[in-house]
Amino acid sequence: MSVILTLLAALIATGACAYHRSSLRTWAIATVATTVVVGLLAGALWTTFILLVIELAIAVPLLMDGFRRKQISAPLLKMFTKVTPKLSETEQTALEAGTVGFEGELFSGKPDWHELLKQPKPELSVEEQAFMDGPVEELCGMIDDWQITHELADLPPEVWAFVKKHKFFGMIIPKQYGGLGFSALAHSAVLQKLATMSATVASTVAVPNSLGPAELLLHYGSDEQKNYYLPRLAVGEEIPCFALTGPYAGSDATSITDFGIVCKQMVDGVETLGMKLTFDKRYITLAPIATVVGLAFRLYDPEKLLGDTEDLGITLALLPRSTPGLEIGRRHFPLNIPFQNGPLHGKDVFVPLSVLIGGPHMAGHGWRMLVECLSVGRAISLPSNATGGVRAAVAATGAYARMRKQFGLSVARFEGVEEALARIGGLTYATAALSRATAAAVDRGEKPAVPSAIAKYHATEMGRAIAGDAMDVHGGKAVQLGPKNYAGRAWQGVPIAITVEGANIMTRSLMIFGQGAIRCHPYVLKEMQSLSIADYGDRLKTFDRALFGHIGFGISNAVRAFTLGITGSRIGDTAGDAYVRRYYRKLNRYSAALALCADTFMGVLGGKLKFKEKLSARLGDVLSYLYIASAMLKRYEDTGRPEADRPLLAWAFHECMWRTQMALDGAIRNFPVRPVSWLLRALVFPFGRREVPPSDRLGRRVAAIITAPGEARDRLTEWVYLTPTANNTIGRMNALLPDVIAAEPVERKFGKAQKAGQFKSHDYNGQLAEALQAGVINPAEFELLKRVRDGVAEFIAVDDFDAAELRAAVTRADRKKKLADAA
Ligand SMILES: Cc1cc2nc3c(=O)[nH]c(=O)nc-3n(C[C@H](O)[C@H](O)[C@H](O)COP(=O)(O)OP(=O)(O)OC[C@H]3O[C@@H](n4cnc5c(N)ncnc54)[C@H](O)[C@@H]3O)c2cc1C
């Protein structure tokens, strides 16, 4: 017994030190002291002696800096240098671009929640709010999405003019250049609101404010370029596009085959140093109408006119539309969301070097320029458009499901529909928190490379799930296209959001964890960077510090993951109110589990992990869900811990934790080295998988929130255009919703009388009049039922067309004939 007691005491001391991340010195003192005191008091002299020998044998060599470096770190450095895959220049650039924010804490295994909660609450300024209430509201009132998507395949001229006049294209351009100089939050809010009316308008506005000429000029442009272009871009006098993608360079944008050759040519009788560009680009948004084209190409200088380097690398230039030889203007047709998008080409197009963004000295720096700017645009455009879409889905589907009756009941009352409504509500809560968190990160001055990838992937994927559910709940109403259909186009456009700015499969499987693991890990990047230190002494010293920090980190995460696992996350640091305290503890547990698995996977598989995309994707999912859950908790705090939001938060949080568990379990189960997989399972899931998806009861509460007016629903539908204008069916449906709900008990009374055969009339209006006469309903109730019946009739109606209306104005045969005639 005394032996067990002594062993146990030493083990607990070691575990406690590891759990709290104590230093090696503290661990040595605490363990030796505990062993001596408990061992002597318990009278286990031999055990105490043996334990002390083991403890000192570990502690002493590790605490002697010189010995440790020479005997342990030096051989490991040699091995590490051999097995570490050399980062390509592209990977190195991608890793160096961007900053690490709270996602670093999630990767640490011991997140500091107070860091998260002390971040300022994101809010619109008075001026930004006025823009939302003024021009944005007015623009939404002008939008007829059917006219845009079906009749014109473009924005009408008055919408183009309005957008330019009110500087919608200049949201990211500072005021000194005539732009609006908005915060990222305001930029996001504008896009969200526009997306609730038209994906085409939102995409058109998003692109000039995302990665493209304006953003690149702001960071790298010469003063002359900035002073010329930025004021013109701000007021839409210049329409920009940015052309990177081509037939052979999609996801792997570095493989562009477009090239420029530095050369001299006579221009207006003057010998001019310039480049001959040959390019073939496709999918370029705004290209058909662009007046200035941002072009990415590889620049070569075979005659060494610029210096000693022949292959200068990826380079960025701005070409005016009038550039001779630039073929531009044709359009692609992206899934019935007809924002301007098309190809552009050129062969041996001569331009002076002054068109290079930043001037000739920026030749070859194009890739770095792109990745440094990418995260900011990616954090806003797609996540905001998706968030606007899902907020609108809440407003539309919640109202429609309540007013659409089948089998004598609102379809919202059927459990099957309720399940879809719960997903719409819960995932919208998560999406809204996620895009708010990434916009806030940009406003704090971060370049959120990993969160922007998380936001892009998860906001669009949750958007995809919600769009599907919204379609299902609407049934045929959403299938029949026409001016009355407000859901179909959003659903059609989902794959566009999935594909652009980093196609989702690649974003999930390669980027989130791939970048997160190295960038957010407290030691891996330091270890890798130490290898490039020229001086051996410094290299060894830096490597030694990072390595032993890393080992301690790994042990601590194993202990934390196991301890929090066996205690069911009931202990540990926490924050927030009593309702959410347990949520923070769950996040602590999975943060430790993620850190443990990430380290183990990287340690065992090394560079091969990069090619194990299915494992990497799952660990990326874990990081993403932890990030989304943290964003939701922050939003809950920022909005004053509203009780009304708790079902939404609870649903979304449990969904996140369940998905986290399944992703972790999938990663561990599929880890190719079986003993490692077994050990990880024992540490991470000591009692198996205990998380469960949100319960049916919780789902019912979420469905109730989104199908009736209320403060939680108002927050969920923030920035949805709900003004009941003639062009806004969703707004008018929501205006009728209180009446629909007030009418429900009256309808029950009326229905009872109907079933009892009290009415002679066969039509609804006749029966209503009889009900009034018979005193079944009073005059106010009569008016209410009539109003609701008429309103709902309008909302359940769908469009029909004359056969000729559906035929394309220009057929392929017409086009062929035109071409033949021209030839
Ligand atoms: C409507 C629209 C607008 C666009 N606007 C612009 C624009 O303005 N400017 C511009 O330059 N480009 C633009 N693009 C291009 C867009 O960025 C690319 O479509 C995107 O990068 C994907 O390239 P791809 O379509 O050729 O797909 P591919 O690269 O052929 O990819 C096919 C599939 O393979 C997956 N995949 C590829 N590599 C990997 C990997 N290593 N691991 C896992 N999966 C992988 C992808 O995720 C995808 O699912 C636009 C595209 C569209 C459709």
The ligand as a Tripos MOL2 file, in Angstrom:
@<TRIPOS>MOLECULE
LIG
   53    58     1     0     0
SMALL
NO_CHARGES

@<TRIPOS>ATOM
      1 C1        -17.5360   32.2450  -61.2870 C.3       1 LIG1
      2 C2        -16.0750   32.2650  -61.1050 C.ar      1 LIG1
      3 C3        -15.4050   33.4730  -60.8990 C.ar      1 LIG1
      4 C4        -14.0200   33.5180  -60.8160 C.ar      1 LIG1
      5 N1        -13.3680   34.7220  -60.7260 N.ar      1 LIG1
      6 C5        -12.0220   34.7530  -60.8600 C.ar      1 LIG1
      7 C6        -11.3170   35.9850  -61.0000 C.ar      1 LIG1
      8 O1        -11.9120   37.0560  -60.9500 O.2       1 LIG1
      9 N2         -9.9810   35.9490  -61.1860 N.ar      1 LIG1
     10 C7         -9.2880   34.7770  -61.2390 C.ar      1 LIG1
     11 O2         -8.0890   34.8130  -61.4360 O.2       1 LIG1
     12 N3         -9.9160   33.5820  -61.0810 N.ar      1 LIG1
     13 C8        -11.2580   33.5410  -60.9150 C.ar      1 LIG1
     14 N4        -11.9060   32.3310  -60.7960 N.ar      1 LIG1
     15 C9        -11.1270   31.1090  -60.7740 C.3       1 LIG1
     16 C10       -11.1920   30.3450  -59.4760 C.3       1 LIG1
     17 O3        -10.3640   30.9180  -58.5150 O.3       1 LIG1
     18 C11       -10.8100   28.9130  -59.8250 C.3       1 LIG1
     19 O4        -11.9440   28.3680  -60.4520 O.3       1 LIG1
     20 C12       -10.4020   28.0980  -58.6640 C.3       1 LIG1
     21 O5         -9.1470   28.4970  -58.2300 O.3       1 LIG1
     22 C13       -10.3590   26.5940  -58.9600 C.3       1 LIG1
     23 O6         -9.7160   26.3100  -60.1610 O.3       1 LIG1
     24 P1        -10.4120   25.3270  -61.2380 P.3       1 LIG1
     25 O7        -11.8010   25.7930  -61.3960 O.co2     1 LIG1
     26 O8         -9.5550   25.2770  -62.4230 O.co2     1 LIG1
     27 O9        -10.4550   23.9330  -60.5140 O.3       1 LIG1
     28 P2         -9.2740   22.8440  -60.5050 P.3       1 LIG1
     29 O10        -8.0170   23.4840  -60.0620 O.co2     1 LIG1
     30 O11        -9.2940   22.1080  -61.7770 O.co2     1 LIG1
     31 O12        -9.7430   21.8990  -59.3340 O.3       1 LIG1
     32 C14       -10.6730   20.8210  -59.5130 C.3       1 LIG1
     33 C15       -10.9440   20.1950  -58.1500 C.3       1 LIG1
     34 O13        -9.7320   19.6550  -57.6170 O.3       1 LIG1
     35 C16        -9.5390   20.1230  -56.2960 C.3       1 LIG1
     36 N5         -8.1070   20.2250  -56.0350 N.ar      1 LIG1
     37 C17        -7.1670   20.8110  -56.7970 C.ar      1 LIG1
     38 N6         -5.9640   20.6790  -56.2210 N.ar      1 LIG1
     39 C18        -6.1570   20.0220  -55.0560 C.ar      1 LIG1
     40 C19        -5.3080   19.5800  -54.0000 C.ar      1 LIG1
     41 N7         -4.0100   19.7950  -54.0010 N.pl3     1 LIG1
     42 N8         -5.8650   18.9280  -52.9780 N.ar      1 LIG1
     43 C20        -7.1890   18.6960  -52.9540 C.ar      1 LIG1
     44 N9         -8.0270   19.0710  -53.9120 N.ar      1 LIG1
     45 C21        -7.5220   19.7270  -54.9480 C.ar      1 LIG1
     46 C22       -10.2480   21.4670  -56.2370 C.3       1 LIG1
     47 O14       -10.6220   21.7610  -54.9130 O.3       1 LIG1
     48 C23       -11.4520   21.2080  -57.1320 C.3       1 LIG1
     49 O15       -12.4520   20.6130  -56.3660 O.3       1 LIG1
     50 C24       -13.2970   32.2900  -60.8520 C.ar      1 LIG1
     51 C25       -13.9640   31.0830  -61.0130 C.ar      1 LIG1
     52 C26       -15.3200   31.0600  -61.1390 C.ar      1 LIG1
     53 C27       -16.0000   29.7330  -61.3670 C.3       1 LIG1
@<TRIPOS>BOND
     1     1     2 1
     2     2     3 ar
     3     2    52 ar
     4     3     4 ar
     5     4     5 ar
     6     4    50 ar
     7     5     6 ar
     8     6     7 ar
     9     6    13 1
    10     7     8 2
    11     7     9 ar
    12     9    10 ar
    13    10    11 2
    14    10    12 ar
    15    12    13 ar
    16    13    14 ar
    17    14    15 1
    18    14    50 ar
    19    15    16 1
    20    16    17 1
    21    16    18 1
    22    18    19 1
    23    18    20 1
    24    20    21 1
    25    20    22 1
    26    22    23 1
    27    23    24 1
    28    24    25 2
    29    24    26 1
    30    24    27 1
    31    27    28 1
    32    28    29 2
    33    28    30 1
    34    28    31 1
    35    31    32 1
    36    32    33 1
    37    33    34 1
    38    33    48 1
    39    34    35 1
    40    35    36 1
    41    35    46 1
    42    36    37 ar
    43    36    45 ar
    44    37    38 ar
    45    38    39 ar
    46    39    40 ar
    47    39    45 ar
    48    40    41 1
    49    40    42 ar
    50    42    43 ar
    51    43    44 ar
    52    44    45 ar
    53    46    47 1
    54    46    48 1
    55    48    49 1
    56    50    51 ar
    57    51    52 ar
    58    52    53 1
@<TRIPOS>SUBSTRUCTURE
     1 LIG1         1 GROUP 0 **** ****
